[in-house]
């Protein structure tokens, strides 16, 4: 596969923070960017885990007749 170089302008702080993050994952920053770009152009018929989870949730959702309000949701 032929490759090309890509130049992007990012702040030093952003680059350094992401280099540290990539290192924690055992990857290079270049590898992280390449994977990000590849995910953006994956085949539309391939579903991400999030898409699969949403589809599963919608198929298996049940209405039990109970609703809650904001106050109940925030009770501790």
N, CA, C and O atoms as a CHARMM CRD file, in Angstrom:
* protein
*
  304
    1    1 UNK  N      0.84300  -1.16300   0.00000 PROA 1      0.00000
    2    1 UNK  CA     0.00000   0.00000   0.00000 PROA 1      0.00000
    3    1 UNK  C      0.89500   1.23500   0.00000 PROA 1      0.00000
    4    1 UNK  O      1.80900   1.36300   0.81500 PROA 1      0.00000
    5    2 UNK  N      0.61500   2.12300  -0.91700 PROA 2      0.00000
    6    2 UNK  CA     1.35800   3.38200  -0.97300 PROA 2      0.00000
    7    2 UNK  C      0.90400   4.27600   0.16900 PROA 2      0.00000
    8    2 UNK  O     -0.27100   4.27800   0.53700 PROA 2      0.00000
    9    3 UNK  N      1.81600   5.01800   0.71200 PROA 3      0.00000
   10    3 UNK  CA     1.47600   5.92300   1.81200 PROA 3      0.00000
   11    3 UNK  C      1.88400   7.34100   1.46400 PROA 3      0.00000
   12    3 UNK  O      2.74500   7.56300   0.61200 PROA 3      0.00000
   13    4 UNK  N      1.26100   8.28900   2.12600 PROA 4      0.00000
   14    4 UNK  CA     1.58600   9.70500   1.97900 PROA 4      0.00000
   15    4 UNK  C      1.73200  10.30100   3.35800 PROA 4      0.00000
   16    4 UNK  O      1.16800   9.80000   4.33100 PROA 4      0.00000
   17    5 UNK  N      2.48200  11.36000   3.43400 PROA 5      0.00000
   18    5 UNK  CA     2.59900  12.09100   4.68100 PROA 5      0.00000
   19    5 UNK  C      1.46900  13.10000   4.78800 PROA 5      0.00000
   20    5 UNK  O      0.98500  13.62100   3.78200 PROA 5      0.00000
   21    6 UNK  N      1.05900  13.36800   6.00800 PROA 6      0.00000
   22    6 UNK  CA    -0.00200  14.33400   6.28400 PROA 6      0.00000
   23    6 UNK  C      0.52300  15.31200   7.32300 PROA 6      0.00000
   24    6 UNK  O      1.03700  14.90500   8.36500 PROA 6      0.00000
   25    7 UNK  N      0.39400  16.58000   7.04100 PROA 7      0.00000
   26    7 UNK  CA     0.82800  17.59500   7.99500 PROA 7      0.00000
   27    7 UNK  C     -0.40000  18.23000   8.61700 PROA 7      0.00000
   28    7 UNK  O     -1.29800  18.68600   7.91000 PROA 7      0.00000
   29    8 UNK  N     -0.43700  18.26000   9.94500 PROA 8      0.00000
   30    8 UNK  CA    -1.52800  18.92900  10.64900 PROA 8      0.00000
   31    8 UNK  C     -0.93400  19.87200  11.68700 PROA 8      0.00000
   32    8 UNK  O      0.16100  19.64000  12.19700 PROA 8      0.00000
   33    9 UNK  N     -1.65300  20.91700  11.98700 PROA 9      0.00000
   34    9 UNK  CA    -1.18000  21.89900  12.95600 PROA 9      0.00000
   35    9 UNK  C     -1.95400  21.71200  14.25700 PROA 9      0.00000
   36    9 UNK  O     -3.17200  21.89000  14.29300 PROA 9      0.00000
   37   10 UNK  N     -1.24400  21.35300  15.32000 PROA 10     0.00000
   38   10 UNK  CA    -1.83400  21.14400  16.64100 PROA 10     0.00000
   39   10 UNK  C     -0.95500  21.82900  17.68000 PROA 10     0.00000
   40   10 UNK  O      0.23800  22.03600  17.45900 PROA 10     0.00000
   41   11 UNK  N     -1.54800  22.17400  18.80100 PROA 11     0.00000
   42   11 UNK  CA    -0.76500  22.80600  19.86200 PROA 11     0.00000
   43   11 UNK  C      0.21400  21.80100  20.45700 PROA 11     0.00000
   44   11 UNK  O     -0.03900  20.59700  20.46100 PROA 11     0.00000
   45   12 UNK  N      1.33100  22.31300  20.95700 PROA 12     0.00000
   46   12 UNK  CA     2.31900  21.44800  21.61000 PROA 12     0.00000
   47   12 UNK  C      1.69200  20.68700  22.76800 PROA 12     0.00000
   48   12 UNK  O      1.97300  19.50500  22.96800 PROA 12     0.00000
   49   13 UNK  N      0.85000  21.35900  23.52000 PROA 13     0.00000
   50   13 UNK  CA     0.20700  20.74200  24.68400 PROA 13     0.00000
   51   13 UNK  C     -0.66400  19.56200  24.25900 PROA 13     0.00000
   52   13 UNK  O     -0.63800  18.50600  24.89200 PROA 13     0.00000
   53   14 UNK  N     -1.43100  19.74100  23.19300 PROA 14     0.00000
   54   14 UNK  CA    -2.29700  18.67100  22.69700 PROA 14     0.00000
   55   14 UNK  C     -1.47000  17.48300  22.20900 PROA 14     0.00000
   56   14 UNK  O     -1.81200  16.33000  22.47200 PROA 14     0.00000
   57   15 UNK  N     -0.40000  17.76700  21.50800 PROA 15     0.00000
   58   15 UNK  CA     0.45700  16.69600  20.99800 PROA 15     0.00000
   59   15 UNK  C      1.08100  15.91300  22.14400 PROA 15     0.00000
   60   15 UNK  O      1.04400  14.68200  22.14800 PROA 15     0.00000
   61   16 UNK  N      1.65100  16.61100  23.10900 PROA 16     0.00000
   62   16 UNK  CA     2.31600  15.93600  24.22900 PROA 16     0.00000
   63   16 UNK  C      1.33700  15.11000  25.06000 PROA 16     0.00000
   64   16 UNK  O      1.65000  13.98900  25.46000 PROA 16     0.00000
   65   17 UNK  N      0.15700  15.66300  25.31700 PROA 17     0.00000
   66   17 UNK  CA    -0.84300  14.92900  26.09700 PROA 17     0.00000
   67   17 UNK  C     -1.25200  13.65000  25.37800 PROA 17     0.00000
   68   17 UNK  O     -1.43400  12.60900  26.01000 PROA 17     0.00000
   69   18 UNK  N     -1.39600  13.72400  24.06900 PROA 18     0.00000
   70   18 UNK  CA    -1.81200  12.54600  23.31200 PROA 18     0.00000
   71   18 UNK  C     -0.67700  11.55200  23.10800 PROA 18     0.00000
   72   18 UNK  O     -0.92500  10.35300  22.97900 PROA 18     0.00000
   73   19 UNK  N      0.54800  12.02500  23.07700 PROA 19     0.00000
   74   19 UNK  CA     1.68600  11.09800  23.03400 PROA 19     0.00000
   75   19 UNK  C      1.72100  10.26300  24.30700 PROA 19     0.00000
   76   19 UNK  O      1.95700   9.05600  24.25600 PROA 19     0.00000
   77   20 UNK  N      1.48600  10.90400  25.44800 PROA 20     0.00000
   78   20 UNK  CA     1.46500  10.18400  26.72300 PROA 20     0.00000
   79   20 UNK  C      0.33100   9.16500  26.74700 PROA 20     0.00000
   80   20 UNK  O      0.51100   8.03600  27.20300 PROA 20     0.00000
   81   21 UNK  N     -0.83400   9.56900  26.25500 PROA 21     0.00000
   82   21 UNK  CA    -1.98700   8.66800  26.20900 PROA 21     0.00000
   83   21 UNK  C     -1.69000   7.47200  25.30400 PROA 21     0.00000
   84   21 UNK  O     -1.97000   6.33000  25.66800 PROA 21     0.00000
   85   22 UNK  N     -1.12800   7.73300  24.13500 PROA 22     0.00000
   86   22 UNK  CA    -0.80300   6.65500  23.20100 PROA 22     0.00000
   87   22 UNK  C      0.21400   5.70200  23.81900 PROA 22     0.00000
   88   22 UNK  O      0.11000   4.48600  23.66100 PROA 22     0.00000
   89   23 UNK  N      1.19300   6.25400  24.52000 PROA 23     0.00000
   90   23 UNK  CA     2.21900   5.41900  25.15300 PROA 23     0.00000
   91   23 UNK  C      1.60100   4.48900  26.18500 PROA 23     0.00000
   92   23 UNK  O      2.00800   3.33200  26.29900 PROA 23     0.00000
   93   24 UNK  N      0.61100   4.98600  26.94600 PROA 24     0.00000
   94   24 UNK  CA    -0.08300   4.14300  27.92200 PROA 24     0.00000
   95   24 UNK  C     -0.75600   2.95500  27.24300 PROA 24     0.00000
   96   24 UNK  O     -0.86800   1.87500  27.82200 PROA 24     0.00000
   97   25 UNK  N     -1.20300   3.17000  26.01000 PROA 25     0.00000
   98   25 UNK  CA    -1.87100   2.11200  25.25000 PROA 25     0.00000
   99   25 UNK  C     -0.88600   1.25400  24.45800 PROA 25     0.00000
  100   25 UNK  O     -1.28500   0.30200  23.78800 PROA 25     0.00000
  101   26 UNK  N      0.39800   1.59400  24.53900 PROA 26     0.00000
  102   26 UNK  CA     1.40600   0.84200  23.80300 PROA 26     0.00000
  103   26 UNK  C      1.40600   1.14900  22.32000 PROA 26     0.00000
  104   26 UNK  O      1.76000   0.29800  21.50400 PROA 26     0.00000
  105   27 UNK  N      1.01300   2.35800  21.97100 PROA 27     0.00000
  106   27 UNK  CA     0.93300   2.75700  20.56800 PROA 27     0.00000
  107   27 UNK  C      1.67000   4.07100  20.36900 PROA 27     0.00000
  108   27 UNK  O      2.00600   4.76900  21.32600 PROA 27     0.00000
  109   28 UNK  N      1.91300   4.39100  19.10700 PROA 28     0.00000
  110   28 UNK  CA     2.47800   5.69500  18.77900 PROA 28     0.00000
  111   28 UNK  C      1.32400   6.65100  18.47600 PROA 28     0.00000
  112   28 UNK  O      0.20700   6.22500  18.18200 PROA 28     0.00000
  113   29 UNK  N      1.61400   7.93800  18.55200 PROA 29     0.00000
  114   29 UNK  CA     0.59500   8.92600  18.20600 PROA 29     0.00000
  115   29 UNK  C      0.18800   8.76700  16.74800 PROA 29     0.00000
  116   29 UNK  O     -0.98800   8.90700  16.41100 PROA 29     0.00000
  117   30 UNK  N      1.13900   8.47900  15.89400 PROA 30     0.00000
  118   30 UNK  CA     0.85900   8.26200  14.48400 PROA 30     0.00000
  119   30 UNK  C     -0.12600   7.10400  14.29500 PROA 30     0.00000
  120   30 UNK  O     -1.06200   7.19800  13.50100 PROA 30     0.00000
  121   31 UNK  N      0.09500   6.02400  15.02700 PROA 31     0.00000
  122   31 UNK  CA    -0.79200   4.85600  14.94900 PROA 31     0.00000
  123   31 UNK  C     -2.20200   5.20400  15.42400 PROA 31     0.00000
  124   31 UNK  O     -3.18900   4.77200  14.82800 PROA 31     0.00000
  125   32 UNK  N     -2.28900   5.98700  16.49800 PROA 32     0.00000
  126   32 UNK  CA    -3.60100   6.39400  17.02200 PROA 32     0.00000
  127   32 UNK  C     -4.36800   7.22800  15.98900 PROA 32     0.00000
  128   32 UNK  O     -5.56600   7.03200  15.78600 PROA 32     0.00000
  129   33 UNK  N     -3.66500   8.15600  15.34400 PROA 33     0.00000
  130   33 UNK  CA    -4.31000   9.00300  14.33500 PROA 33     0.00000
  131   33 UNK  C     -4.74900   8.15900  13.14900 PROA 33     0.00000
  132   33 UNK  O     -5.85200   8.34100  12.63400 PROA 33     0.00000
  133   34 UNK  N     -3.88900   7.22600  12.70500 PROA 34     0.00000
  134   34 UNK  CA    -4.23700   6.35500  11.58100 PROA 34     0.00000
  135   34 UNK  C     -5.47500   5.52200  11.89800 PROA 34     0.00000
  136   34 UNK  O     -6.36700   5.39900  11.05800 PROA 34     0.00000
  137   35 UNK  N     -5.54100   4.94500  13.10800 PROA 35     0.00000
  138   35 UNK  CA    -6.70800   4.15000  13.50300 PROA 35     0.00000
  139   35 UNK  C     -7.96600   5.00700  13.55200 PROA 35     0.00000
  140   35 UNK  O     -9.04000   4.56700  13.14200 PROA 35     0.00000
  141   36 UNK  N     -7.83200   6.22800  14.05500 PROA 36     0.00000
  142   36 UNK  CA    -8.97400   7.14100  14.10500 PROA 36     0.00000
  143   36 UNK  C     -9.51000   7.40600  12.70000 PROA 36     0.00000
  144   36 UNK  O    -10.71800   7.34100  12.46900 PROA 36     0.00000
  145   37 UNK  N     -8.62200   7.70200  11.77600 PROA 37     0.00000
  146   37 UNK  CA    -9.04800   7.99100  10.40800 PROA 37     0.00000
  147   37 UNK  C     -9.64700   6.76000   9.73700 PROA 37     0.00000
  148   37 UNK  O    -10.60300   6.87800   8.97000 PROA 37     0.00000
  149   38 UNK  N     -9.09600   5.57900  10.01900 PROA 38     0.00000
  150   38 UNK  CA    -9.64500   4.34900   9.44100 PROA 38     0.00000
  151   38 UNK  C    -11.05700   4.07700   9.95400 PROA 38     0.00000
  152   38 UNK  O    -11.92700   3.65500   9.19200 PROA 38     0.00000
  153   39 UNK  N    -11.28300   4.31800  11.24100 PROA 39     0.00000
  154   39 UNK  CA   -12.62900   4.10700  11.80100 PROA 39     0.00000
  155   39 UNK  C    -13.64500   5.03800  11.15200 PROA 39     0.00000
  156   39 UNK  O    -14.80800   4.67100  10.98700 PROA 39     0.00000
  157   40 UNK  N    -13.21500   6.22900  10.78600 PROA 40     0.00000
  158   40 UNK  CA   -14.13400   7.19100  10.18200 PROA 40     0.00000
  159   40 UNK  C    -14.62400   6.76000   8.81100 PROA 40     0.00000
  160   40 UNK  O    -15.68800   7.19600   8.37100 PROA 40     0.00000
  161   41 UNK  N    -13.87700   5.92300   8.13800 PROA 41     0.00000
  162   41 UNK  CA   -14.27000   5.51700   6.79000 PROA 41     0.00000
  163   41 UNK  C    -14.61000   4.03700   6.69500 PROA 41     0.00000
  164   41 UNK  O    -14.62700   3.47400   5.60000 PROA 41     0.00000
  165   42 UNK  N    -14.88100   3.40300   7.83200 PROA 42     0.00000
  166   42 UNK  CA   -15.24400   1.98600   7.80400 PROA 42     0.00000
  167   42 UNK  C    -16.52200   1.81200   6.98300 PROA 42     0.00000
  168   42 UNK  O    -17.31200   2.74500   6.84000 PROA 42     0.00000
  169   43 UNK  N    -16.70700   0.64500   6.46400 PROA 43     0.00000
  170   43 UNK  CA   -17.90000   0.37200   5.66400 PROA 43     0.00000
  171   43 UNK  C    -19.15200   0.67700   6.46400 PROA 43     0.00000
  172   43 UNK  O    -19.23900   0.35400   7.64800 PROA 43     0.00000
  173   44 UNK  N    -20.11700   1.29900   5.81200 PROA 44     0.00000
  174   44 UNK  CA   -21.34300   1.66700   6.50800 PROA 44     0.00000
  175   44 UNK  C    -22.12800   0.45600   6.98100 PROA 44     0.00000
  176   44 UNK  O    -22.90300   0.56000   7.93100 PROA 44     0.00000
  177   45 UNK  N    -21.94200  -0.69600   6.33500 PROA 45     0.00000
  178   45 UNK  CA   -22.67400  -1.87900   6.77000 PROA 45     0.00000
  179   45 UNK  C    -22.03000  -2.52700   7.99300 PROA 45     0.00000
  180   45 UNK  O    -22.63000  -3.41100   8.60500 PROA 45     0.00000
  181   46 UNK  N    -20.83100  -2.10900   8.35500 PROA 46     0.00000
  182   46 UNK  CA   -20.20800  -2.58600   9.58700 PROA 46     0.00000
  183   46 UNK  C    -20.74200  -1.75100  10.73600 PROA 46     0.00000
  184   46 UNK  O    -20.68400  -0.52200  10.70200 PROA 46     0.00000
  185   47 UNK  N    -21.25200  -2.41000  11.73100 PROA 47     0.00000
  186   47 UNK  CA   -21.80900  -1.69300  12.86700 PROA 47     0.00000
  187   47 UNK  C    -20.78400  -1.60400  13.98300 PROA 47     0.00000
  188   47 UNK  O    -20.05100  -2.55700  14.24700 PROA 47     0.00000
  189   48 UNK  N    -20.74100  -0.47600  14.62000 PROA 48     0.00000
  190   48 UNK  CA   -19.87000  -0.34300  15.78200 PROA 48     0.00000
  191   48 UNK  C    -20.54300  -1.02800  16.95700 PROA 48     0.00000
  192   48 UNK  O    -21.73600  -1.32500  16.90900 PROA 48     0.00000
  193   49 UNK  N    -19.78500  -1.27900  18.00700 PROA 49     0.00000
  194   49 UNK  CA   -20.36300  -1.91000  19.19500 PROA 49     0.00000
  195   49 UNK  C    -21.46700  -1.03500  19.76000 PROA 49     0.00000
  196   49 UNK  O    -22.43900  -1.55300  20.31000 PROA 49     0.00000
  197   50 UNK  N    -21.33900   0.28200  19.63600 PROA 50     0.00000
  198   50 UNK  CA   -22.37500   1.17700  20.15500 PROA 50     0.00000
  199   50 UNK  C    -23.65900   1.02700  19.34900 PROA 50     0.00000
  200   50 UNK  O    -24.75000   0.98900  19.91800 PROA 50     0.00000
  201   51 UNK  N    -23.53500   0.94000  18.02200 PROA 51     0.00000
  202   51 UNK  CA   -24.71300   0.74400  17.17900 PROA 51     0.00000
  203   51 UNK  C    -25.40000  -0.57300  17.51200 PROA 51     0.00000
  204   51 UNK  O    -26.62700  -0.63600  17.58100 PROA 51     0.00000
  205   52 UNK  N    -24.61200  -1.62300  17.71800 PROA 52     0.00000
  206   52 UNK  CA   -25.17600  -2.92800  18.05400 PROA 52     0.00000
  207   52 UNK  C    -25.88000  -2.88400  19.40700 PROA 52     0.00000
  208   52 UNK  O    -26.94100  -3.48600  19.57100 PROA 52     0.00000
  209   53 UNK  N    -25.30200  -2.18200  20.37300 PROA 53     0.00000
  210   53 UNK  CA   -25.90100  -2.07500  21.70100 PROA 53     0.00000
  211   53 UNK  C    -27.22300  -1.30600  21.63800 PROA 53     0.00000
  212   53 UNK  O    -28.19900  -1.70300  22.27600 PROA 53     0.00000
  213   54 UNK  N    -27.26100  -0.23000  20.89000 PROA 54     0.00000
  214   54 UNK  CA   -28.49400   0.55000  20.75800 PROA 54     0.00000
  215   54 UNK  C    -29.57900  -0.30400  20.11400 PROA 54     0.00000
  216   54 UNK  O    -30.72000  -0.31700  20.57500 PROA 54     0.00000
  217   55 UNK  N    -29.22400  -1.01200  19.05500 PROA 55     0.00000
  218   55 UNK  CA   -30.19200  -1.88200  18.37900 PROA 55     0.00000
  219   55 UNK  C    -30.70800  -2.96300  19.32800 PROA 55     0.00000
  220   55 UNK  O    -31.91000  -3.22200  19.37200 PROA 55     0.00000
  221   56 UNK  N    -29.81600  -3.59200  20.08400 PROA 56     0.00000
  222   56 UNK  CA   -30.20000  -4.61400  21.05200 PROA 56     0.00000
  223   56 UNK  C    -31.13600  -4.03000  22.10300 PROA 56     0.00000
  224   56 UNK  O    -32.15200  -4.63600  22.44100 PROA 56     0.00000
  225   57 UNK  N    -30.79200  -2.85600  22.61700 PROA 57     0.00000
  226   57 UNK  CA   -31.60100  -2.21500  23.65800 PROA 57     0.00000
  227   57 UNK  C    -33.00100  -1.89700  23.15500 PROA 57     0.00000
  228   57 UNK  O    -33.98800  -2.11500  23.85700 PROA 57     0.00000
  229   58 UNK  N    -33.07900  -1.38100  21.93800 PROA 58     0.00000
  230   58 UNK  CA   -34.38500  -1.03600  21.38100 PROA 58     0.00000
  231   58 UNK  C    -35.24600  -2.28000  21.16200 PROA 58     0.00000
  232   58 UNK  O    -36.45300  -2.24100  21.40100 PROA 58     0.00000
  233   59 UNK  N    -34.65000  -3.37000  20.71500 PROA 59     0.00000
  234   59 UNK  CA   -35.40000  -4.60200  20.47900 PROA 59     0.00000
  235   59 UNK  C    -35.88500  -5.23200  21.77600 PROA 59     0.00000
  236   59 UNK  O    -36.94100  -5.86500  21.80200 PROA 59     0.00000
  237   60 UNK  N    -35.12400  -5.06400  22.84800 PROA 60     0.00000
  238   60 UNK  CA   -35.43200  -5.74100  24.09900 PROA 60     0.00000
  239   60 UNK  C    -36.03300  -4.83900  25.16400 PROA 60     0.00000
  240   60 UNK  O    -36.21700  -5.26500  26.30400 PROA 60     0.00000
  241   61 UNK  N    -36.33800  -3.60800  24.81000 PROA 61     0.00000
  242   61 UNK  CA   -36.92300  -2.68300  25.78300 PROA 61     0.00000
  243   61 UNK  C    -38.34500  -3.12800  26.11800 PROA 61     0.00000
  244   61 UNK  O    -39.09500  -3.57200  25.24900 PROA 61     0.00000
  245   62 UNK  N    -38.69200  -3.00000  27.37800 PROA 62     0.00000
  246   62 UNK  CA   -40.04000  -3.36500  27.81800 PROA 62     0.00000
  247   62 UNK  C    -40.62300  -2.20400  28.59900 PROA 62     0.00000
  248   62 UNK  O    -39.92100  -1.54700  29.36800 PROA 62     0.00000
  249   63 UNK  N    -41.89100  -1.95400  28.40200 PROA 63     0.00000
  250   63 UNK  CA   -42.57700  -0.90500  29.14900 PROA 63     0.00000
  251   63 UNK  C    -43.23000  -1.55800  30.35400 PROA 63     0.00000
  252   63 UNK  O    -44.15000  -2.36400  30.21000 PROA 63     0.00000
  253   64 UNK  N    -42.75200  -1.20900  31.54300 PROA 64     0.00000
  254   64 UNK  CA   -43.31800  -1.80200  32.75500 PROA 64     0.00000
  255   64 UNK  C    -44.33000  -0.86900  33.41100 PROA 64     0.00000
  256   64 UNK  O    -44.81500  -1.14100  34.50900 PROA 64     0.00000
  257   65 UNK  N    -44.64400   0.23100  32.73400 PROA 65     0.00000
  258   65 UNK  CA   -45.67000   1.12500  33.23300 PROA 65     0.00000
  259   65 UNK  C    -45.21200   2.11500  34.28100 PROA 65     0.00000
  260   65 UNK  O    -46.02300   2.89100  34.78700 PROA 65     0.00000
  261   66 UNK  N    -43.93600   2.11000  34.62100 PROA 66     0.00000
  262   66 UNK  CA   -43.43600   3.03600  35.63400 PROA 66     0.00000
  263   66 UNK  C    -42.60900   4.11000  34.95700 PROA 66     0.00000
  264   66 UNK  O    -41.76100   3.81800  34.11400 PROA 66     0.00000
  265   67 UNK  N    -42.85700   5.33500  35.32600 PROA 67     0.00000
  266   67 UNK  CA   -42.02800   6.42900  34.84300 PROA 67     0.00000
  267   67 UNK  C    -41.39100   7.11600  36.03500 PROA 67     0.00000
  268   67 UNK  O    -41.91000   7.03700  37.14800 PROA 67     0.00000
  269   68 UNK  N    -40.30000   7.77300  35.82000 PROA 68     0.00000
  270   68 UNK  CA   -39.61900   8.48600  36.89300 PROA 68     0.00000
  271   68 UNK  C    -39.40900   9.92300  36.46600 PROA 68     0.00000
  272   68 UNK  O    -39.45400  10.25700  35.28200 PROA 68     0.00000
  273   69 UNK  N    -39.18200  10.75500  37.44700 PROA 69     0.00000
  274   69 UNK  CA   -38.94600  12.15800  37.13600 PROA 69     0.00000
  275   69 UNK  C    -37.52000  12.53900  37.53300 PROA 69     0.00000
  276   69 UNK  O    -36.78800  11.72900  38.10200 PROA 69     0.00000
  277   70 UNK  N    -37.14400  13.74400  37.23500 PROA 70     0.00000
  278   70 UNK  CA   -35.78100  14.20700  37.47900 PROA 70     0.00000
  279   70 UNK  C    -35.39900  14.12900  38.95300 PROA 70     0.00000
  280   70 UNK  O    -34.28000  13.73600  39.28100 PROA 70     0.00000
  281   71 UNK  N    -36.30600  14.49500  39.83300 PROA 71     0.00000
  282   71 UNK  CA   -36.01100  14.47000  41.26600 PROA 71     0.00000
  283   71 UNK  C    -35.70000  13.04700  41.73600 PROA 71     0.00000
  284   71 UNK  O    -34.75900  12.83200  42.49900 PROA 71     0.00000
  285   72 UNK  N    -36.49700  12.08000  41.27500 PROA 72     0.00000
  286   72 UNK  CA   -36.25300  10.68800  41.65400 PROA 72     0.00000
  287   72 UNK  C    -34.90900  10.19800  41.11400 PROA 72     0.00000
  288   72 UNK  O    -34.19400   9.45600  41.78700 PROA 72     0.00000
  289   73 UNK  N    -34.58200  10.61100  39.92000 PROA 73     0.00000
  290   73 UNK  CA   -33.32800  10.16900  39.31400 PROA 73     0.00000
  291   73 UNK  C    -32.12300  10.71600  40.06900 PROA 73     0.00000
  292   73 UNK  O    -31.06500  10.08700  40.09500 PROA 73     0.00000
  293   74 UNK  N    -32.28000  11.88100  40.67900 PROA 74     0.00000
  294   74 UNK  CA   -31.15800  12.51300  41.37400 PROA 74     0.00000
  295   74 UNK  C    -31.12700  12.23300  42.86900 PROA 74     0.00000
  296   74 UNK  O    -30.22400  12.70800  43.55900 PROA 74     0.00000
  297   75 UNK  N    -32.09000  11.47300  43.39100 PROA 75     0.00000
  298   75 UNK  CA   -32.07300  11.12600  44.80900 PROA 75     0.00000
  299   75 UNK  C    -30.88100  10.23900  45.10800 PROA 75     0.00000
  300   75 UNK  O    -30.46800   9.42300  44.28500 PROA 75     0.00000
  301   76 UNK  N    -30.33300  10.41500  46.30700 PROA 76     0.00000
  302   76 UNK  CA   -29.16300   9.60200  46.67700 PROA 76     0.00000
  303   76 UNK  C    -29.47400   8.76700  47.85100 PROA 76     0.00000
  304   76 UNK  O    -28.61900   8.01300  48.31600 PROA 76     0.00000
